[in-house]
Amino acid sequence: MTKIDRLSRRRFIRSTALLSSIFLPGVGRIQAIPAHIQNSRDYEGRLCFNENPLGPAPLAQTAIEETASMAHRYPDYFSTELESTIAGIHGVDADMICVGAGATEVIRLIADAFLNPGDELITATPTYFQMSYDATTNGASTVHIPVDENFVIDLDLVLAAITENTKIISLVNPNNPLATIIHKDDMNAFMNAIPEGVIVVVDEAYHHYVQSEDYESCIQYVQAGLPVIVLRTFSKAYGLAGARIGYSIASQELTDQIDSTQLFGTVSRMSQAAALAAIDDTSHLESSVNLNTMAKIVLANGFASLGLSYIPSESNFMMVDVGIEAAPIRASLANMGYLVRTGWDMPNYLRVSTGTMTEINGFLDALESLLVVGVSGNTEIPQQFALQSISPNPFNARCRIDLSIAEPGQTKLTVYDLLGRNIKSLLNSSLKPGRHEFFWNGKDSFGNPVASGVYYLVLLQGELAATQRITLLK
Ligand SMILES: Cc1ncc(COP(=O)(O)O)c(C=O)c1O
């Protein structure tokens, strides 16, 4: 049964790929990527796969190059060093980690290990499709639970849907495509209500990008001995989507079962080395997260100034409601070079991944030209929380930054470069409501003059954010 299904799925994808698109249940049609985009390192506008626009961590790239000369030798089949390093990071034993060729492989392993004909998987809708796909492949059925009015996974409905056939509950947190998170208190109550015999899989592919304090990783529930499997990937913030490395964290007993369904050596020598090096490249990780935060602010402000509503994002992509059917807009954007996604039975929404600042600004310009809705005021952004002005801009020796805030509170004003690197923190303290002025002398936090070029000023206070470009000319 399962064997026949897998063969037909492969054939199915090949045949639909010939038509230049693939249909995925619950997701919609995914356009095949033309070769010149698929193979170009620097293609600008690939905003459809939630990849890291900064590229791989430099240390990981070096590690791949260095291990390439050993490509004729089989890798360590058990990814021993990588699994024990990952285990050290999470404070668990190495036999609680299963590394695979992307979270995609590990999701398949979990479905193969635990799902059989007649079993039920419960998951949200919309959400990342993979687990449901692999449930079908194993003859299990999926119960799709709609998200609530705030686009958050409704855990009460999930609990209410449990039957004696329920084997796995699969949660994606932050969720894809919605970029929302489950509140940590709700997750805690949910975990305590899980009946015996049900495994909870929590896909945390995007956890690095979460800024909300209402979020917590579910690794703590693995540590507490609950039947929970947490999934992580190196494809997102670590920038290694092309190297295919992901892993699960679960009890030794569950991990043994996941491991038992895996083929030997699916994670190449180069990928293992890349992942180990990426873990060490903390500055790349930090820049990737910073760039993502900036890009989201620019996107949010861009959407607001176009009069479009969007779902606030805790991830590296954003859902925007374009107010009309989004599929034709997606097609036109693709013609203009910007690849984004539609689907998930949300016909007016586009999902756009964060990119470089150039990509994000180009995308917003392209979207504006297609929508021609003009600029309307945004009522959601409090008028008094703003970067009011930067003068002069461009500047040479020193510029003055005027900002205003509406509420008292911890406020940060930071200068970033175009690669998301933190150049200088100008403020990180509590401010009173009102107008304030700051100065930047074009030097980094070590007092060294920075190069001419474009920088971003980011103002943050709690959930509020504003950003402006600033140009240094020498
Ligand atoms: C929620 C989620 N999980 C897993 C994956 C796949 O991860 P990997 O590249 O590690 O296979 C994706 C890919 O976009 C995703 O969105």
The ligand as an SDF file (V2000), in Angstrom:
LIG
                    3D

 16 16  0  0  0  0  0  0  0  0999 V2000
    7.6360   24.7070    8.7530 C   0  0  0  0  0  0  0  0  0  0  0  0
    8.6530   24.0670    7.8780 C   0  0  0  0  0  0  0  0  0  0  0  0
    9.2180   22.9210    8.2460 N   0  0  0  0  0  0  0  0  0  0  0  0
   10.1410   22.3170    7.4990 C   0  0  0  0  0  0  0  0  0  0  0  0
   10.5290   22.8640    6.2960 C   0  0  0  0  0  0  0  0  0  0  0  0
   11.5300   22.1400    5.4660 C   0  0  0  0  0  0  0  0  0  0  0  0
   12.7500   22.2200    6.1090 O   0  0  0  0  0  0  0  0  0  0  0  0
   14.0470   21.5420    5.4650 P   0  0  0  0  0  0  0  0  0  0  0  0
   14.5930   22.4810    4.4670 O   0  0  0  0  0  0  0  0  0  0  0  0
   14.9440   21.3640    6.6510 O   0  0  0  0  0  0  0  0  0  0  0  0
   13.6410   20.2620    4.8590 O   0  0  0  0  0  0  0  0  0  0  0  0
    9.9810   24.0590    5.8700 C   0  0  0  0  0  0  0  0  0  0  0  0
   10.4070   24.6490    4.5930 C   0  0  0  0  0  0  0  0  0  0  0  0
   10.0850   25.7120    4.2010 O   0  0  0  0  0  0  0  0  0  0  0  0
    9.0060   24.6760    6.6690 C   0  0  0  0  0  0  0  0  0  0  0  0
    8.4220   25.8090    6.2950 O   0  0  0  0  0  0  0  0  0  0  0  0
  1  2  1  0
  2  3  1  0
  2 15  2  0
  3  4  2  0
  4  5  1  0
  5  6  1  0
  5 12  2  0
  6  7  1  0
  7  8  1  0
  8  9  2  0
  8 10  1  0
  8 11  1  0
 12 13  1  0
 12 15  1  0
 13 14  2  0
 15 16  1  0
M  END
$$$$
